[in-house]
Amino acid sequence: MSRRVIFTAFAILGSIANANHVRAADPAPPTVHTLAAMDAPPAKPNGQATFHAAPRPLAAGARTEDSASFLGPNHNMVIPETKLLDAWPAAGPRAVWEMNKGSGYAAPAVIGDRLILFHRVGDRDTVDCVAATSGERYWQFDYATAYRDRYGYSDGPRATPVIGHDSVYVFGNEGKLHCLELTTGRLRWSRDLRKEFKLRAGFFGLGSTPLIEGDKLIINAGAVPDGPCVIALDCKSGGLVWGTGKDWAMSYASPVPATLHGKRRVLVFAGGETNIGEPVTGGLLCIDPADGKLDFAFPWRGDRRESVNASNPLVIGNRVFISECYGSGGAMLEITPDFKPKLLWENKGFGTHFMVAIHQDGFLYGVDGHGPNDAFLACVDAATGKEQWKMQPEWKEPVGERLLIAGTYRAHLLQADGKMWMLGEFGHLLRVELTPKEFKEKQRAWLFAASETWTPPVLSHGLLYICQNNPDGRSKKDPRIICYDLRGE
């Protein structure tokens, strides 16, 4: 996408931002169930979890965080925890427990000693609430699903559960949204958003994780062509508070909160499945969460009809980095005090797919590329967009009597306590050191030999949760979630 096209499009779309503000009527307000007082059930063995060893006690003075939303408490894979392991044992990170899981790519959410896993078991989308330190189950909720992935990928959920207001919110591939009581798993309310708002199915179903912003649940819905693109529901009642935007379809990026110039905003990187004959549109929406007013719509998307935006916006002060991997690449925007976007730089060679870049000491580190064969770890200057280096981490991996070339490919980066980890696409976990000069591998462990390790790792209370989404080619173990101990001294 050329700079001229960008500014021409912004002149059109930005000038109609207010006209694009849609206050839709609620097509089907949900029934809210009155729940009688009930003691929370205790955690019990569930037959699916295996306990290995208790985690270390938290170190004195360790800072810990819940992970109740997508990509951690800061929505960017930078986790404000401390007193973590400097190095794991020679045999690899120590497993605390593991549990069989169904299909899907949704990451778990963690609050206190409760972990919420959203996955598909048979023809039921299933919500498991288990003890975060043992895998024992508190409760389970499920509902019927008939979703089938048109491209043959997993038919399980993509969207991570979110936790707030003593509730758990889960958003399935078919657009069914459920609000459950956190302590018991009882249904508070539910909606069929695809049916109610006439949403498109999306390339891979509906898979953008909702955002809790105050008392609102904000969802990247993409109801085109009439809108709304983004909706806000009341967390308690599930009723529609506002809807905004009408031009851009649902993407797989999730809404991100931001404080820009001292004011609260929500950023949505929209743009998804486009029908034949329709313009290929999408980009960054900046929204006032109080009333849904649209400040601007900045176009940024590849020009292919089969493209989709999937990487969350990254907020850096009053700047926002957006990126996609279908041709346009990455762009850094500065948001002016009157909430207009100013393009600072663009870099077609820094296009993240569904991962997010990490900002560290003035530089961005992330994986550029659409598929595993063209996935390169790269470093760019956050001020200028200039590439510092780009490479593919590779090594020879012994498999039986053979040596195979292995790598990280489309990897997730995670930063905490001054350390950086990479979770590779085929089950490798690396502890790395990244600087503007070079990539250094400090440690590497092959946790499992399974493809589609696309679920971002979750770090909470010193424990690392990793999802194995396909059978392990070495151990032959079925898909599972594994808890590792990263607590240090």
Secondary structure as a PSIPRED ss2 file (coil, helix, strand):
# PSIPRED VFORMAT (PSIPRED V4.0)

   1 M C   1.000  0.000  0.000
   2 S C   1.000  0.000  0.000
   3 R H   0.000  1.000  0.000
   4 R H   0.000  1.000  0.000
   5 V H   0.000  1.000  0.000
   6 I H   0.000  1.000  0.000
   7 F H   0.000  1.000  0.000
   8 T H   0.000  1.000  0.000
   9 A H   0.000  1.000  0.000
  10 F H   0.000  1.000  0.000
  11 A H   0.000  1.000  0.000
  12 I H   0.000  1.000  0.000
  13 L H   0.000  1.000  0.000
  14 G H   0.000  1.000  0.000
  15 S H   0.000  1.000  0.000
  16 I C   1.000  0.000  0.000
  17 A C   1.000  0.000  0.000
  18 N C   1.000  0.000  0.000
  19 A C   1.000  0.000  0.000
  20 N C   1.000  0.000  0.000
  21 H C   1.000  0.000  0.000
  22 V C   1.000  0.000  0.000
  23 R C   1.000  0.000  0.000
  24 A C   1.000  0.000  0.000
  25 A C   1.000  0.000  0.000
  26 D C   1.000  0.000  0.000
  27 P C   1.000  0.000  0.000
  28 A C   1.000  0.000  0.000
  29 P C   1.000  0.000  0.000
  30 P C   1.000  0.000  0.000
  31 T C   1.000  0.000  0.000
  32 V C   1.000  0.000  0.000
  33 H C   1.000  0.000  0.000
  34 T C   1.000  0.000  0.000
  35 L C   1.000  0.000  0.000
  36 A C   1.000  0.000  0.000
  37 A C   1.000  0.000  0.000
  38 M C   1.000  0.000  0.000
  39 D C   1.000  0.000  0.000
  40 A C   1.000  0.000  0.000
  41 P C   1.000  0.000  0.000
  42 P C   1.000  0.000  0.000
  43 A C   1.000  0.000  0.000
  44 K E   0.000  0.000  1.000
  45 P C   1.000  0.000  0.000
  46 N C   1.000  0.000  0.000
  47 G C   1.000  0.000  0.000
  48 Q C   1.000  0.000  0.000
  49 A E   0.000  0.000  1.000
  50 T E   0.000  0.000  1.000
  51 F E   0.000  0.000  1.000
  52 H C   1.000  0.000  0.000
  53 A C   1.000  0.000  0.000
  54 A C   1.000  0.000  0.000
  55 P C   1.000  0.000  0.000
  56 R C   1.000  0.000  0.000
  57 P C   1.000  0.000  0.000
  58 L C   1.000  0.000  0.000
  59 A C   1.000  0.000  0.000
  60 A C   1.000  0.000  0.000
  61 G C   1.000  0.000  0.000
  62 A C   1.000  0.000  0.000
  63 R C   1.000  0.000  0.000
  64 T C   1.000  0.000  0.000
  65 E C   1.000  0.000  0.000
  66 D C   1.000  0.000  0.000
  67 S E   0.000  0.000  1.000
  68 A C   1.000  0.000  0.000
  69 S C   1.000  0.000  0.000
  70 F C   1.000  0.000  0.000
  71 L C   1.000  0.000  0.000
  72 G C   1.000  0.000  0.000
  73 P C   1.000  0.000  0.000
  74 N C   1.000  0.000  0.000
  75 H C   1.000  0.000  0.000
  76 N C   1.000  0.000  0.000
  77 M C   1.000  0.000  0.000
  78 V E   0.000  0.000  1.000
  79 I E   0.000  0.000  1.000
  80 P C   1.000  0.000  0.000
  81 E C   1.000  0.000  0.000
  82 T C   1.000  0.000  0.000
  83 K C   1.000  0.000  0.000
  84 L E   0.000  0.000  1.000
  85 L C   1.000  0.000  0.000
  86 D C   1.000  0.000  0.000
  87 A C   1.000  0.000  0.000
  88 W C   1.000  0.000  0.000
  89 P C   1.000  0.000  0.000
  90 A C   1.000  0.000  0.000
  91 A C   1.000  0.000  0.000
  92 G C   1.000  0.000  0.000
  93 P C   1.000  0.000  0.000
  94 R E   0.000  0.000  1.000
  95 A E   0.000  0.000  1.000
  96 V E   0.000  0.000  1.000
  97 W E   0.000  0.000  1.000
  98 E E   0.000  0.000  1.000
  99 M E   0.000  0.000  1.000
 100 N E   0.000  0.000  1.000
 101 K C   1.000  0.000  0.000
 102 G C   1.000  0.000  0.000
 103 S E   0.000  0.000  1.000
 104 G C   1.000  0.000  0.000
 105 Y C   1.000  0.000  0.000
 106 A C   1.000  0.000  0.000
 107 A C   1.000  0.000  0.000
 108 P C   1.000  0.000  0.000
 109 A E   0.000  0.000  1.000
 110 V E   0.000  0.000  1.000
 111 I E   0.000  0.000  1.000
 112 G C   1.000  0.000  0.000
 113 D C   1.000  0.000  0.000
 114 R E   0.000  0.000  1.000
 115 L E   0.000  0.000  1.000
 116 I E   0.000  0.000  1.000
 117 L E   0.000  0.000  1.000
 118 F E   0.000  0.000  1.000
 119 H E   0.000  0.000  1.000
 120 R E   0.000  0.000  1.000
 121 V E   0.000  0.000  1.000
 122 G C   1.000  0.000  0.000
 123 D C   1.000  0.000  0.000
 124 R E   0.000  0.000  1.000
 125 D E   0.000  0.000  1.000
 126 T E   0.000  0.000  1.000
 127 V E   0.000  0.000  1.000
 128 D E   0.000  0.000  1.000
 129 C E   0.000  0.000  1.000
 130 V E   0.000  0.000  1.000
 131 A E   0.000  0.000  1.000
 132 A C   1.000  0.000  0.000
 133 T C   1.000  0.000  0.000
 134 S C   1.000  0.000  0.000
 135 G C   1.000  0.000  0.000
 136 E C   1.000  0.000  0.000
 137 R E   0.000  0.000  1.000
 138 Y E   0.000  0.000  1.000
 139 W E   0.000  0.000  1.000
 140 Q E   0.000  0.000  1.000
 141 F E   0.000  0.000  1.000
 142 D E   0.000  0.000  1.000
 143 Y E   0.000  0.000  1.000
 144 A E   0.000  0.000  1.000
 145 T C   1.000  0.000  0.000
 146 A C   1.000  0.000  0.000
 147 Y C   1.000  0.000  0.000
 148 R C   1.000  0.000  0.000
 149 D C   1.000  0.000  0.000
 150 R C   1.000  0.000  0.000
 151 Y C   1.000  0.000  0.000
 152 G C   1.000  0.000  0.000
 153 Y C   1.000  0.000  0.000
 154 S C   1.000  0.000  0.000
 155 D C   1.000  0.000  0.000
 156 G C   1.000  0.000  0.000
 157 P C   1.000  0.000  0.000
 158 R C   1.000  0.000  0.000
 159 A C   1.000  0.000  0.000
 160 T C   1.000  0.000  0.000
 161 P C   1.000  0.000  0.000
 162 V E   0.000  0.000  1.000
 163 I E   0.000  0.000  1.000
 164 G E   0.000  0.000  1.000
 165 H C   1.000  0.000  0.000
 166 D C   1.000  0.000  0.000
 167 S E   0.000  0.000  1.000
 168 V E   0.000  0.000  1.000
 169 Y E   0.000  0.000  1.000
 170 V E   0.000  0.000  1.000
 171 F E   0.000  0.000  1.000
 172 G C   1.000  0.000  0.000
 173 N C   1.000  0.000  0.000
 174 E C   1.000  0.000  0.000
 175 G C   1.000  0.000  0.000
 176 K E   0.000  0.000  1.000
 177 L E   0.000  0.000  1.000
 178 H E   0.000  0.000  1.000
 179 C E   0.000  0.000  1.000
 180 L E   0.000  0.000  1.000
 181 E E   0.000  0.000  1.000
 182 L C   1.000  0.000  0.000
 183 T C   1.000  0.000  0.000
 184 T C   1.000  0.000  0.000
 185 G C   1.000  0.000  0.000
 186 R C   1.000  0.000  0.000
 187 L E   0.000  0.000  1.000
 188 R E   0.000  0.000  1.000
 189 W E   0.000  0.000  1.000
 190 S E   0.000  0.000  1.000
 191 R E   0.000  0.000  1.000
 192 D E   0.000  0.000  1.000
 193 L H   0.000  1.000  0.000
 194 R H   0.000  1.000  0.000
 195 K H   0.000  1.000  0.000
 196 E H   0.000  1.000  0.000
 197 F H   0.000  1.000  0.000
 198 K C   1.000  0.000  0.000
 199 L C   1.000  0.000  0.000
 200 R C   1.000  0.000  0.000
 201 A C   1.000  0.000  0.000
 202 G C   1.000  0.000  0.000
 203 F C   1.000  0.000  0.000
 204 F C   1.000  0.000  0.000
 205 G C   1.000  0.000  0.000
 206 L C   1.000  0.000  0.000
 207 G C   1.000  0.000  0.000
 208 S C   1.000  0.000  0.000
 209 T C   1.000  0.000  0.000
 210 P C   1.000  0.000  0.000
 211 L E   0.000  0.000  1.000
 212 I E   0.000  0.000  1.000
 213 E E   0.000  0.000  1.000
 214 G C   1.000  0.000  0.000
 215 D C   1.000  0.000  0.000
 216 K E   0.000  0.000  1.000
 217 L E   0.000  0.000  1.000
 218 I E   0.000  0.000  1.000
 219 I E   0.000  0.000  1.000
 220 N E   0.000  0.000  1.000
 221 A C   1.000  0.000  0.000
 222 G C   1.000  0.000  0.000
 223 A C   1.000  0.000  0.000
 224 V C   1.000  0.000  0.000
 225 P C   1.000  0.000  0.000
 226 D C   1.000  0.000  0.000
 227 G C   1.000  0.000  0.000
 228 P C   1.000  0.000  0.000
 229 C C   1.000  0.000  0.000
 230 V E   0.000  0.000  1.000
 231 I E   0.000  0.000  1.000
 232 A E   0.000  0.000  1.000
 233 L E   0.000  0.000  1.000
 234 D E   0.000  0.000  1.000
 235 C C   1.000  0.000  0.000
 236 K C   1.000  0.000  0.000
 237 S C   1.000  0.000  0.000
 238 G C   1.000  0.000  0.000
 239 G C   1.000  0.000  0.000
 240 L E   0.000  0.000  1.000
 241 V E   0.000  0.000  1.000
 242 W E   0.000  0.000  1.000
 243 G E   0.000  0.000  1.000
 244 T E   0.000  0.000  1.000
 245 G C   1.000  0.000  0.000
 246 K C   1.000  0.000  0.000
 247 D C   1.000  0.000  0.000
 248 W C   1.000  0.000  0.000
 249 A C   1.000  0.000  0.000
 250 M C   1.000  0.000  0.000
 251 S C   1.000  0.000  0.000
 252 Y C   1.000  0.000  0.000
 253 A C   1.000  0.000  0.000
 254 S C   1.000  0.000  0.000
 255 P C   1.000  0.000  0.000
 256 V E   0.000  0.000  1.000
 257 P E   0.000  0.000  1.000
 258 A E   0.000  0.000  1.000
 259 T E   0.000  0.000  1.000
 260 L E   0.000  0.000  1.000
 261 H C   1.000  0.000  0.000
 262 G C   1.000  0.000  0.000
 263 K E   0.000  0.000  1.000
 264 R E   0.000  0.000  1.000
 265 R E   0.000  0.000  1.000
 266 V E   0.000  0.000  1.000
 267 L E   0.000  0.000  1.000
 268 V E   0.000  0.000  1.000
 269 F E   0.000  0.000  1.000
 270 A E   0.000  0.000  1.000
 271 G C   1.000  0.000  0.000
 272 G C   1.000  0.000  0.000
 273 E C   1.000  0.000  0.000
 274 T C   1.000  0.000  0.000
 275 N C   1.000  0.000  0.000
 276 I C   1.000  0.000  0.000
 277 G C   1.000  0.000  0.000
 278 E C   1.000  0.000  0.000
 279 P C   1.000  0.000  0.000
 280 V C   1.000  0.000  0.000
 281 T C   1.000  0.000  0.000
 282 G C   1.000  0.000  0.000
 283 G E   0.000  0.000  1.000
 284 L E   0.000  0.000  1.000
 285 L E   0.000  0.000  1.000
 286 C E   0.000  0.000  1.000
 287 I E   0.000  0.000  1.000
 288 D C   1.000  0.000  0.000
 289 P C   1.000  0.000  0.000
 290 A C   1.000  0.000  0.000
 291 D C   1.000  0.000  0.000
 292 G C   1.000  0.000  0.000
 293 K C   1.000  0.000  0.000
 294 L E   0.000  0.000  1.000
 295 D E   0.000  0.000  1.000
 296 F E   0.000  0.000  1.000
 297 A E   0.000  0.000  1.000
 298 F E   0.000  0.000  1.000
 299 P E   0.000  0.000  1.000
 300 W C   1.000  0.000  0.000
 301 R C   1.000  0.000  0.000
 302 G C   1.000  0.000  0.000
 303 D C   1.000  0.000  0.000
 304 R C   1.000  0.000  0.000
 305 R C   1.000  0.000  0.000
 306 E C   1.000  0.000  0.000
 307 S C   1.000  0.000  0.000
 308 V C   1.000  0.000  0.000
 309 N C   1.000  0.000  0.000
 310 A C   1.000  0.000  0.000
 311 S C   1.000  0.000  0.000
 312 N C   1.000  0.000  0.000
 313 P C   1.000  0.000  0.000
 314 L E   0.000  0.000  1.000
 315 V E   0.000  0.000  1.000
 316 I E   0.000  0.000  1.000
 317 G C   1.000  0.000  0.000
 318 N C   1.000  0.000  0.000
 319 R E   0.000  0.000  1.000
 320 V E   0.000  0.000  1.000
 321 F E   0.000  0.000  1.000
 322 I E   0.000  0.000  1.000
 323 S E   0.000  0.000  1.000
 324 E E   0.000  0.000  1.000
 325 C C   1.000  0.000  0.000
 326 Y C   1.000  0.000  0.000
 327 G C   1.000  0.000  0.000
 328 S C   1.000  0.000  0.000
 329 G E   0.000  0.000  1.000
 330 G E   0.000  0.000  1.000
 331 A E   0.000  0.000  1.000
 332 M E   0.000  0.000  1.000
 333 L E   0.000  0.000  1.000
 334 E E   0.000  0.000  1.000
 335 I E   0.000  0.000  1.000
 336 T C   1.000  0.000  0.000
 337 P C   1.000  0.000  0.000
 338 D C   1.000  0.000  0.000
 339 F C   1.000  0.000  0.000
 340 K C   1.000  0.000  0.000
 341 P E   0.000  0.000  1.000
 342 K E   0.000  0.000  1.000
 343 L E   0.000  0.000  1.000
 344 L E   0.000  0.000  1.000
 345 W E   0.000  0.000  1.000
 346 E E   0.000  0.000  1.000
 347 N E   0.000  0.000  1.000
 348 K C   1.000  0.000  0.000
 349 G C   1.000  0.000  0.000
 350 F C   1.000  0.000  0.000
 351 G C   1.000  0.000  0.000
 352 T C   1.000  0.000  0.000
 353 H C   1.000  0.000  0.000
 354 F C   1.000  0.000  0.000
 355 M C   1.000  0.000  0.000
 356 V C   1.000  0.000  0.000
 357 A C   1.000  0.000  0.000
 358 I E   0.000  0.000  1.000
 359 H E   0.000  0.000  1.000
 360 Q E   0.000  0.000  1.000
 361 D C   1.000  0.000  0.000
 362 G C   1.000  0.000  0.000
 363 F E   0.000  0.000  1.000
 364 L E   0.000  0.000  1.000
 365 Y E   0.000  0.000  1.000
 366 G E   0.000  0.000  1.000
 367 V E   0.000  0.000  1.000
 368 D E   0.000  0.000  1.000
 369 G C   1.000  0.000  0.000
 370 H C   1.000  0.000  0.000
 371 G C   1.000  0.000  0.000
 372 P H   0.000  1.000  0.000
 373 N H   0.000  1.000  0.000
 374 D H   0.000  1.000  0.000
 375 A C   1.000  0.000  0.000
 376 F E   0.000  0.000  1.000
 377 L E   0.000  0.000  1.000
 378 A E   0.000  0.000  1.000
 379 C E   0.000  0.000  1.000
 380 V E   0.000  0.000  1.000
 381 D E   0.000  0.000  1.000
 382 A C   1.000  0.000  0.000
 383 A C   1.000  0.000  0.000
 384 T C   1.000  0.000  0.000
 385 G C   1.000  0.000  0.000
 386 K C   1.000  0.000  0.000
 387 E E   0.000  0.000  1.000
 388 Q E   0.000  0.000  1.000
 389 W E   0.000  0.000  1.000
 390 K E   0.000  0.000  1.000
 391 M E   0.000  0.000  1.000
 392 Q C   1.000  0.000  0.000
 393 P C   1.000  0.000  0.000
 394 E E   0.000  0.000  1.000
 395 W E   0.000  0.000  1.000
 396 K E   0.000  0.000  1.000
 397 E E   0.000  0.000  1.000
 398 P E   0.000  0.000  1.000
 399 V E   0.000  0.000  1.000
 400 G C   1.000  0.000  0.000
 401 E C   1.000  0.000  0.000
 402 R E   0.000  0.000  1.000
 403 L E   0.000  0.000  1.000
 404 L E   0.000  0.000  1.000
 405 I E   0.000  0.000  1.000
 406 A E   0.000  0.000  1.000
 407 G E   0.000  0.000  1.000
 408 T C   1.000  0.000  0.000
 409 Y C   1.000  0.000  0.000
 410 R C   1.000  0.000  0.000
 411 A C   1.000  0.000  0.000
 412 H E   0.000  0.000  1.000
 413 L E   0.000  0.000  1.000
 414 L E   0.000  0.000  1.000
 415 Q E   0.000  0.000  1.000
 416 A E   0.000  0.000  1.000
 417 D C   1.000  0.000  0.000
 418 G C   1.000  0.000  0.000
 419 K E   0.000  0.000  1.000
 420 M E   0.000  0.000  1.000
 421 W E   0.000  0.000  1.000
 422 M E   0.000  0.000  1.000
 423 L E   0.000  0.000  1.000
 424 G C   1.000  0.000  0.000
 425 E C   1.000  0.000  0.000
 426 F C   1.000  0.000  0.000
 427 G C   1.000  0.000  0.000
 428 H E   0.000  0.000  1.000
 429 L E   0.000  0.000  1.000
 430 L E   0.000  0.000  1.000
 431 R E   0.000  0.000  1.000
 432 V E   0.000  0.000  1.000
 433 E E   0.000  0.000  1.000
 434 L E   0.000  0.000  1.000
 435 T C   1.000  0.000  0.000
 436 P C   1.000  0.000  0.000
 437 K C   1.000  0.000  0.000
 438 E C   1.000  0.000  0.000
 439 F E   0.000  0.000  1.000
 440 K E   0.000  0.000  1.000
 441 E E   0.000  0.000  1.000
 442 K E   0.000  0.000  1.000
 443 Q E   0.000  0.000  1.000
 444 R E   0.000  0.000  1.000
 445 A E   0.000  0.000  1.000
 446 W E   0.000  0.000  1.000
 447 L C   1.000  0.000  0.000
 448 F C   1.000  0.000  0.000
 449 A C   1.000  0.000  0.000
 450 A C   1.000  0.000  0.000
 451 S C   1.000  0.000  0.000
 452 E C   1.000  0.000  0.000
 453 T C   1.000  0.000  0.000
 454 W C   1.000  0.000  0.000
 455 T C   1.000  0.000  0.000
 456 P C   1.000  0.000  0.000
 457 P C   1.000  0.000  0.000
 458 V E   0.000  0.000  1.000
 459 L E   0.000  0.000  1.000
 460 S E   0.000  0.000  1.000
 461 H C   1.000  0.000  0.000
 462 G C   1.000  0.000  0.000
 463 L E   0.000  0.000  1.000
 464 L E   0.000  0.000  1.000
 465 Y E   0.000  0.000  1.000
 466 I E   0.000  0.000  1.000
 467 C E   0.000  0.000  1.000
 468 Q E   0.000  0.000  1.000
 469 N C   1.000  0.000  0.000
 470 N C   1.000  0.000  0.000
 471 P C   1.000  0.000  0.000
 472 D C   1.000  0.000  0.000
 473 G C   1.000  0.000  0.000
 474 R C   1.000  0.000  0.000
 475 S C   1.000  0.000  0.000
 476 K C   1.000  0.000  0.000
 477 K C   1.000  0.000  0.000
 478 D C   1.000  0.000  0.000
 479 P C   1.000  0.000  0.000
 480 R E   0.000  0.000  1.000
 481 I E   0.000  0.000  1.000
 482 I E   0.000  0.000  1.000
 483 C E   0.000  0.000  1.000
 484 Y E   0.000  0.000  1.000
 485 D E   0.000  0.000  1.000
 486 L C   1.000  0.000  0.000
 487 R E   0.000  0.000  1.000
 488 G C   1.000  0.000  0.000
 489 E C   1.000  0.000  0.000
